[in-house]
Amino acid sequence: MSSGQLAKIEEITLEMQEAAREENWAVLASLESRRIALVETVDWTGLRTPENRALLARIIEINASLVQRLQNRKTDINLLLNGLSGHSEQDS
């Protein structure tokens, strides 16, 4: 695997983080599809180099931050929807 593939995955993950920050869900979904397609082509046996491991660690860190942002947003949206529907969170 080339570090180029991992670098592209990192770039897409950063773009996903920005799309989430902007709440641009269509772009986020499109980027996720591109990222999945790229991840499926990765030869994971090439991760033994320190450079590739460092890239992968950054990708994992960025992705964890992205997941947390999305989880927080999901919670906010659920609270809003419950409030609009007159249901408490316990009723859901």
Secondary structure as UniProt FT lines:
FT   HELIX           3..21
FT   TURN            22..23
FT   HELIX           25..39
FT   TURN            40..41
FT   HELIX           44..48
FT   HELIX           50..85
FT   HELIX           89..91
//
